[in-house]
């Protein structure tokens, strides 16, 4: 089998795949902007409640009683 037709076939396949994915991405971005896309990593993963929050729920009380875990010194780690 000749290598040239095989190379041309895969080149055309990759070019078609690129064009199809490019068109798909451009259609998807029609409703977004570069500023919106750049802020996506900062978006929270959980949604906030839309309606009023019930009193006593975990969303309206600040987390003041949470303390960080105690740190171990290097000498504590090596003495074990």
Residue frames relative to the residue before (quaternion, step in Angstrom):
aa qw qx qy qz dx dy dz
X 1.0000 0.0000 0.0000 0.0000 0.00 0.00 0.00
X 0.4491 -0.7004 0.4931 0.2542 3.52 -0.97 0.88
X 0.4708 -0.6982 0.4736 0.2581 3.54 -1.02 0.83
X 0.5993 0.5990 -0.3640 0.3867 3.61 1.01 -0.69
X 0.6917 0.4445 -0.3222 0.4692 3.69 0.73 -0.82
X 0.6242 0.5336 -0.3385 0.4595 3.58 1.07 -0.68
X 0.6545 0.5032 -0.3050 0.4748 3.59 0.99 -0.82
X 0.6512 0.4988 -0.3157 0.4769 3.59 0.96 -0.84
X 0.6296 0.5380 -0.3375 0.4475 3.61 0.95 -0.80
X 0.7118 0.4402 -0.2697 0.4762 3.61 0.79 -0.95
X 0.6019 0.5449 -0.3583 0.4610 3.60 1.10 -0.59
X 0.6779 0.4712 -0.2886 0.4850 3.57 0.93 -0.87
X 0.6184 0.5399 -0.3384 0.4600 3.58 1.07 -0.70
X 0.6847 0.4693 -0.2835 0.4802 3.59 0.91 -0.88
X 0.6336 0.5184 -0.3338 0.4673 3.60 1.01 -0.72
X 0.6559 0.5002 -0.3083 0.4739 3.60 0.97 -0.81
X 0.6355 0.5173 -0.3238 0.4731 3.57 1.02 -0.78
X 0.6403 0.5192 -0.3235 0.4646 3.59 0.96 -0.83
X 0.6743 0.4928 -0.3022 0.4595 3.59 0.84 -0.93
X 0.6605 0.5059 -0.3152 0.4566 3.60 0.92 -0.86
X 0.6853 0.4658 -0.2897 0.4790 3.61 0.90 -0.86
X 0.6195 0.5373 -0.3428 0.4583 3.59 1.06 -0.68
X 0.6644 0.4885 -0.3017 0.4785 3.59 0.91 -0.89
X 0.6367 0.5261 -0.3271 0.4591 3.59 0.97 -0.81
X 0.6746 0.4891 -0.2931 0.4687 3.60 0.92 -0.88
X 0.6562 0.5036 -0.3219 0.4607 3.60 0.98 -0.74
X 0.6462 0.4972 -0.3247 0.4794 3.60 1.03 -0.66
X 0.6490 0.5144 -0.3207 0.4597 3.58 1.02 -0.74
X 0.7074 0.4660 -0.2643 0.4610 3.60 0.97 -0.77
X 0.4126 0.7271 -0.4719 0.2801 3.59 1.17 -0.01
X 0.7557 0.3764 -0.1963 0.4987 3.59 1.05 -0.71
X 0.6858 0.4126 -0.2887 0.5254 3.62 1.23 0.18
X 0.2798 -0.7363 0.5834 0.1980 3.53 -1.31 0.10
X 0.6723 -0.4882 0.3594 0.4249 3.56 -1.28 0.20
X 0.6299 0.5340 -0.3386 0.4511 3.59 1.04 -0.73
X 0.6522 0.5099 -0.3105 0.4673 3.57 0.98 -0.84
X 0.6743 0.4992 -0.2958 0.4567 3.58 0.91 -0.89
X 0.6597 0.5111 -0.3214 0.4475 3.60 1.03 -0.71
X 0.6872 0.4654 -0.2833 0.4806 3.60 1.17 -0.47
X 0.4455 0.7194 -0.4460 0.2917 3.63 1.19 -0.13
X 0.6476 0.5044 -0.3663 0.4382 3.69 0.86 -0.61
X 0.6753 0.4890 -0.2957 0.4663 3.61 1.16 -0.46
X 0.5049 0.6640 -0.4223 0.3548 3.58 1.24 -0.21
X 0.4805 -0.6564 0.4974 0.3015 3.54 -1.10 0.71
X 0.4782 -0.6934 0.4638 0.2747 3.54 -1.07 0.71
X 0.7273 0.3602 -0.2328 0.5358 3.59 1.13 -0.52
X 0.4533 -0.6895 0.4994 0.2640 3.52 -1.07 0.75
X 0.4364 -0.6651 0.5385 0.2778 3.54 -1.14 0.66
X 0.5527 -0.5906 0.4461 0.3829 3.60 -1.09 0.52
X 0.4258 -0.7284 0.4850 0.2301 3.54 -0.94 0.91
X 0.7448 0.4029 -0.2181 0.4852 3.55 0.85 -0.95
X 0.7173 -0.3941 0.3140 0.4812 3.56 -1.28 -0.20
X 0.4076 -0.7118 0.5261 0.2245 3.54 -1.08 0.80
X 0.4618 -0.6870 0.4878 0.2770 3.56 -0.91 0.92
X 0.5327 -0.6253 0.4480 0.3527 3.61 -0.99 0.72
X 0.7842 0.3114 -0.2441 0.4779 3.54 -1.03 0.82
X 0.5181 0.6149 -0.4467 0.3924 3.58 1.19 -0.02
X 0.6381 -0.5697 0.3556 0.3764 3.55 -1.17 0.42
X 0.6133 0.5784 -0.3536 0.4053 3.62 1.20 -0.28
X 0.7487 0.3953 -0.2467 0.4714 3.62 1.06 -0.48
X 0.6496 0.4736 -0.3407 0.4875 3.61 1.20 0.05
X 0.4168 -0.7102 0.4970 0.2736 3.59 -0.82 0.89
X 0.4525 -0.6779 0.5138 0.2679 3.53 -1.15 0.63
X 0.0932 0.8381 -0.5291 0.0949 3.58 0.39 1.23
X 0.6947 0.4920 -0.2907 0.4368 3.58 1.11 -0.48
X 0.5099 0.6288 -0.4358 0.3933 3.60 1.21 0.21
X 0.0655 -0.7951 0.6028 0.0154 3.56 -0.74 1.03
X 0.5438 -0.6227 0.4372 0.3541 3.58 -1.08 0.60
X 0.5990 -0.5643 0.4296 0.3717 3.54 -1.22 0.50
X 0.5267 -0.6338 0.4454 0.3499 3.60 -0.98 0.71
X 0.3662 -0.7350 0.5331 0.2036 3.54 -1.02 0.84
X 0.3166 -0.7281 0.5765 0.1931 3.52 -1.06 0.77
X 0.4083 -0.6912 0.5331 0.2671 3.53 -1.01 0.77
X 0.6716 -0.5008 0.3683 0.4030 3.54 -1.27 0.33
X 0.6478 0.5191 -0.3327 0.4475 3.61 1.01 -0.73
X 0.6176 0.5313 -0.3534 0.4597 3.62 1.10 -0.61
X 0.6737 0.5046 -0.3004 0.4487 3.57 0.98 -0.79
X 0.7179 0.4503 -0.2614 0.4620 3.59 0.98 -0.79
X 0.6323 0.5560 -0.3437 0.4158 3.61 1.14 -0.46
X 0.6161 0.5674 -0.3515 0.4183 3.61 1.18 -0.29
